[in-house]
């Protein structure tokens, strides 16, 4: 894949910590060495936990037209709704929503009322104008994803996440240096510029993904797996979450609270990490047709890479193995051909 195309898709993907996004180009290239890209016109691609949505968009940009994209997280499902099937965002609509004194919005709790520990009021106001806008249904996913991307830009970084605000006085925040709030305040002062660039980035991704037909799901992968009836040739990404079905870090909690329009409580799956992982991997792999290929990732959660491999080996033969370092405890990924 050309670097320019990949850069377009990266700018539009959902930024998440702890994803395999950095390895997606290498994974797709490895699969192309197993199944030549010239044969992908008949390929179906399934991503059971799409996360950032980078992997399915890369496959779509390389010509795959039959996809199933699933993620239980509302933020990832929203990204998929926009990137697969949503129309491009209308810049004039966005400009009007930002500039109109009292835009027409759906009834909602002002975001600042429950997110003020992390977001200042002007940031929340822009989010509300985009996310809760009264617009035709076809436009909603694009504007809502735009709103989420606007809010995510106020995290200190993907790795460090959101910082608690020490003050809502810009002068006080400017004087602080750990963390440095100046980039946060500079972004907040330029909503039209920042949002305008986001619109261009997201629309460029829609053009790059092209007319792929994707079935979208928002459920536990163990429940989605039996619903998908694709036949080989098929490539499936099987990478269950490592922290549990709905066990939020604060950054997940904040974004999902913005979308729910209320502060959500932290939640935790009752399953042990080992049971959680194995149930979902087993469910996905046992439903794949013979001769299909599956990408798996492991070794950075409840099990070592070799323990994960013992499960993967039950369903197929490894065609490509990659460890992230020479450390025996390092995680890694693999591509298998199913029995």
N, C-alpha and C positions, 0 to 999 in steps of 0.2 A: 504494500500500500504506500502511495506517495505520502511524504511527510506533510505536505500541505493539507491533504484530505484528512489525515489523522489529527492534525492540529485543529481543524474545523470541528471534528467530532468531540475532541477533548474539551473545547471551549463550551460545548453545549451539554456535556454530560453532567450528571448530578455529582457534585464533589463530596466524596465520602472518605472517612479515615478507615484504614484497614481493609481496603478492597484489593482486588487483583488487577485493577485497571492498568497499572504500570506494565503488567506482563501480557496484556491482551494482544498487542501486535505480534509478539513472539509466539503466543499460543496459536493464533490464526495462521501464521506462516508455517508453523510446525504441522498443522493439519493439512495445509496446502501441499506439503511434501508427501503426505500419506495419501490424500485424495486430491489429484490435480485440479486446479481451479477451473479448468475447462469443463469439468464434470459437475460443477456446482449448480448448473441451471435446474437440475432436478432435486437439489438438496433442500431438506427441511432443517431448521435450526431451532432448538429449544433452550431457553435459559431459565432454569428453575428458580434462581435467585438473582435477578438482573442487577440489583444494586444501583450502580452508577448508570447502567444501560449502555456502557461503552461497547461491550462485546457484541450484543445483537445489532447495534448500529454499524459496527465495523463489518459484520457479515452482510448486512443489507447493502452497505456502500460497495461491497465487492460482488454484488449481483444476486445474493440469495433473496428470494421473493416469498418464501413460506417460513414464517417464524411463529413461535409461541413464546411470549414474554411474561414472566411471572415474578412478583415479589410481594410478600406480605406487608411490607412497610408502605404506608400511604404515600410517602414522598417519592419512592421509586415507582410506584404505580402511576402517580401523576406524571412523572417524567416520561414513562412509556406511553401514556395516553397522548401526550403532545408529540413525541418523536415518531410514533408509529400511527399515523392516521389523522393527526390534528392538522388543521390548516395553518399556514404561516400567520404570524402575529401582524396585525395591521398597525404600522407605526403611527398613522393619524389617530387611530383609536387610543393608543397609549398616550400620545401627546395631549389629546383632549381630556383624558382621565386625570392626568397630572396637573393640567392648567386650569380646569374648570373649578370655580369656587366651591360649588356644591354638586359634585357628580352624582348620578343616580346609582345608589348602592343597595344591595340586598341588606335587610336588617341583620345586624351583627353586634356582638360586644366589641367595643373599641379594643384593638389588640394591645394598646398601651396599658389597659387596665389590668392585664394579667402577665404581660411580658416586660414590665418596666425594670426588672432586675437586670435585663440584658440588652434591651433596645430602647433608645431614646424616642421621645414622642414623634419627631418628624419622620424617623425611619418607620415607625408603626403606621403613621398616616399614609405614607406611600404604599406600604404593603396592603392596607385596607382598600385603597382606591383601585388597586389592581386585582386583588384576590376576590373582593366582594362586589365587583362591578356588575351592574345589570346589563348583560350583553346576550346576544343569541347563544344558544347552547354550544354551537360549533366553535365559538371563540373562547369558551371558558377555560379549557385545559391550557391553552397557550398563555393566557393572561395569568392564570393561577401558578403555572410553572415559572413564569417570569417573576411573579411576586416572591416565590420561594427562593429563587436564585438571587434576587435583590437582598432578601433577609440574610441568606447564607454568607453574603459578602461581608457581613459585620462580625463574623467569627474571626478570632485572631489569626487562625490558620486552620486548614483541614485537620492537622494533627492536634493542635492545642485547643481548638474549639472556642466557644463563647466565654468571655470573661464577665464576671459580675461588675456592674457599673458602680464605681465608688461615689458618683455624684451625677446629677443631671445638668450641672452648670458647666458649659463648655470651657469657660476660663479655668475652672478647677481641673477638669480633665486634661487640658493642654499642659498643665504644669507637672502632671504625673509622667514618669518615665518607665515604670515597671508595673504593668505594661505601658507601652507608648500608645496613647489614644489619638494621636494626630492623624494617622491614616483613617481611622474610624470616622473622625469628625470631618475630614476632607471628603470622604465618600458621601457622608450624610448631606453635605452642603451642595452636592451636584447630582440630585436625583435624575434630572432630565438627561444629563450626559451619560451617567452610569447606566440608566435603564435603556437609553437609546443604543448604547453599544451592546448590551445584552440582547436586545431585539435583533440586531444585525447578526450576532453570533448564533442565536437560536434559529433564525430563519435560514441561515447558511447551512445549518445541519439538516434541516428539512429537505433542502435541495439535494444535499449529498446522500441522504438515506434513500431518496427516490421512492417509487411506488410499491414498497414492500407491503405484503399482506400479513399482518400480525394478529394473532389471537392473544388478547390480553387477559391475564388472570391476576387476582389479588388474594391469595390464599396460601396456606401452608403447603409446601411443596409435596408433602406426602399425600395431600388430598387432590392436588392438581395432577400428579403423575398418572393416575388411572383414567383421567378424562381426555388425555391427549392420544390421538389415534394415528399419528404420523407413521408412515412406513419408511424403510430404508430406501435411499441413502439419507442418513440422519446424523446430525451432530448435536449432542446434548451437553450443556454445561451444568454439572452437578456439584454445587458448592454451598452446602447448608451454612446458615449463620453459626458463629462460634459461641455467641453469648446467650443464645436462646431465642425462642420464637418472638418474644415481645419484651425483652429485658433491656430497657433503654439506658444509654448513657445520657448525660444531661443535654448533649447536643441533639440527639435523636428526640428527646422529650420536648425540647423547645420547638423544633421544627414541626413536629406532629401536633403540638399544642396550637401553634399558629394556624395550622390547617383545620383543626377541630374547633377553633374559636373558643377555646377554654383551656385552662391549665390541666393537663392530664397527669394522673398519678403514675409514679414508677410502678412497673409490674415485672413479674418474674415467672418463667415457666416452672411448673412443679417437677418436670423431668430432670434427671441428672444430666450433666453435659454429655456423658457417654451414651446414654439412652437416646437423648435428643439427636445426636449426630447419626448414630447407626440406624435408627428408625427411618430417617429421611433419606439417607443414602440407599438403604435397602429398597425403599418404596420407589425411588426414581429408577434405579438400575434394573430392577426385576421387570419393569414394564417396557424396557427398550427392546425393539425387535432385533433379531439376530443379524449381524453384519453392520450394525450402526456403530458409531463412534461416540465416546463420551470423554469429556474433559473433567478431571477431578483435581481438587486442591486439598491439602491436608498437612498436618504436622505443626500447626500453630494454635491449636485449641486444646481439646481434652485428650487427644491421642497423638502419639508420635507418628512421623511419616510412615514408618514401617508397619505400625499397627493399622493405619488407614489403608495401606497397600494390601494388607491381608484381606480386608473387606472388598476392595476394588477387584482383587484377583478372583473372587468368587464368580464374577459376572463377565469377565472378558480377559483378553490378553493385552499386555502393555505394548504399545507401538512407539511411545516416546515418553521418557522420564526426565524430569528436570528438578534438581535440588537447587535452592537459592544460594547455597554456599557449600563449602567442603565440610562444614561442621556436621557431625553425625546427627545432631539434634535439629538441624535446619529443616524448615518446611519445604514444600515443593509442589509441583503439579505434574500431571501425566495425562496422556491421551491413550485410551484403550479402544480396542475393537471388541464388541460384545459377542458372546458365544451364540 
